[in-house]
Structure formats: C-alpha cells, structure tokens
Amino acid sequence: MSVTPPLPLSPGESRVLRGLHEQHALGAALAGALPAGSVLFLEGELGAGKTSLTQGLVGAHGFTEPVTSPTYALMNVYPTPGGPVLHVDAYRVRDVQELFEMDLEELVRGSRVSVIEWGEGLYAEYPDAPILRLEHQPDPETRLVTRLR
C-alpha cells in the first residue's frame, strides 16, 4: 500500500520560487502529494504563475501536450494515465452557479485532481482543499507561494 507524502507546504508556510522550473517542480511535488479526488485552489494576480504551477502538476501525471489557461473555455480536462486532471479558471465567472451548471461537481468527482484558479466563491464547497497564493516579486522571474489553508 502506497503512502501519499505530505503536501510540500504547510498552512501559513511560504516559499520563494526562482524561475519557471521551480514553479513546475512545485506543481510536480503537489501531483505526488494530493490524494486522488483532491481539489487545489490557486490565487494570484494575472501572470503570477498559477498556470505554470498547473503545468508541472499535469505533466507529473503523464500528460505530454501543452497545458494552457482555461480563461475563455473556463474548464480544461487533461487526460492522464492516472485519470483526468480538471483545470478551472473562474476569473470571468460572475456567479459560481454557472460552473455547477457546467457539471463542475461531476467533473471534480471524476477527476484525479482538480485545480481551480480564482475559485474564492467555491471555498465553502470544498473546505478541505488547500489554497495556494502566488505573488509577483521584484525579480520578474521570482514568485512567492504561500499556503493559506
């Protein structure tokens, strides 16, 4: 029986990520630590690295094609050997009910892991889901990531 490693950040802990490779590496570490069926929330300004972190997570699950922000589609599903990975961008959603009308609950239930950007309106629906905030730093290649819960 395999044991899932702990998440790479504890609640309240921050880490500096230097470059895209470290953003991808954190995503890959999360892929190994999030149990099947998990939801992960990502916060941060535009360009803070939410999709870059997701690229590392999805790639670690074996998906080899491009992973892009679902800003206009709202949801992308990436088929991976271990099960689909759902990537949601709720930035343009006025009411989270719109996402439920697009079968969010069923998609989350059927996914290996679900990554939701800009999902503040869904925090109560998934109270155990970790929340990571990514922030720009003075060095344009550097980000600060903090686990909020």
N, C-alpha and C positions, 0 to 999 in steps of 0.2 A: 504494500500500500504506500503510495507516494504522499509525502507531506508537502503542503504548499508553504513556501517560505514567507516570512512576514513582508509586508509592504516596505519598500525602500525608504519611506519617510513615515515618522510617527506624527500624530496630530500635533500641530504647533511647530513642527520642525521645518527648517528652510534649508535649501541647498543652492549653491551657485552652479549654473550650467554654462560652461565655456564652449561655445560652438555648437553647430548642428549635430555633430557626432555625440555629444553628451546628452542632448535632448533625445536623440534616437535611443541612446543607451538606457536612459531612464524609462522610456516607453517599453523597451525590451524587458527591463527588470520588472516593470509593472505586469507585463504579459505573463511572466512566470509566477508572480505573486498573487494575482487576482484569481479567486476561485471561479470555476465555470458558473455562468449566470450572473456575474457581477456587473454593477453599473459603476462607472467612474465619471465624475463631473470635473470639467476643466473650465476655469475662469481666466480672464486676462484680456487686455486690450487687443485690438487688431494687430497681428504681426508679433504677438508675444511668444508664440511657439506652441500653441495648442495643437495645431495640425501636425507640426513636426514631431511632437511627442507621440501623437497618434500613429504617425508613420512608423516609428520604431516599435510600437506595440503591435500593430497589424503585421509588420514584417516579421516579428518574432514568432508569430503564429503561422508563418509559412506563406504568406501572400506576397507574390513577387512583382505584381503590377503596380502602377502608380496609385498612391493614396492621396486624394485631394480633399479640400474642404467642401463639405456639402452645403455651402452658404445658400445657393439657389435651389438645389434639389431638396434641401432640409435634412434628408437622410440618405446615407450610402450604406450598402451592405456589402461587405467583402467576404467572399467565400474562402475559408482557410481549411487546411486539413483537419483541424480540431473543432471546426464548427464556425458558423458565420460570426463576423465581428460587425456590430452596428455602430455607425458614426453619425451622430446627430448634431446639427448646428441650429440652435433655437434662436439665434440672433434676430431674425426677421419675424419671429412668431409673436403675435400680439397677445394671444391667449393660448396657454398650454393645451387647452381642449382641442385645438387644431391638430396637435401631434397625436392625441388619443384617437381622433377621427381618422388619422392615417395609420391606425393599428400599432401605435407605439408599444402598448402593453404586450401585445402578441409578439412583436418583433424583439423586444427585450427578453421575453420569456424564451424565445427560440434561439437566442444568440449566445455564443461562447462568452462574450463580454460586450458591453455597450458603453461607448464613450460619448458623453453628451457635453457639448460646448454651450456656453451661455444658458445653462439649464436651471437658473435660480428658481424659476417657477415650479420646478419638479422636485426640489429638495425634500419636501414633505412626503412625496410619493415613494421615495427611496431613502429612508432615514439612515440606513447603514452604509450608504455609498460614500466612499471617500471623495473629498473635494480638494482639488489642487488649484492654486492660483499661480499663474506665470506672470512675471513682470519684466519689462524692459529695464536695462541697466545702462549707465553712462557709456560703457563699451557696447557698440551696436551688435557684437557677436555674443554678448553675455546676457543670460536671463537668471532671474531669481525665482525658484519654485518653492512654494510654501504649502504644506498640507493643512487645510483649515479644519477638516474633521476626518 
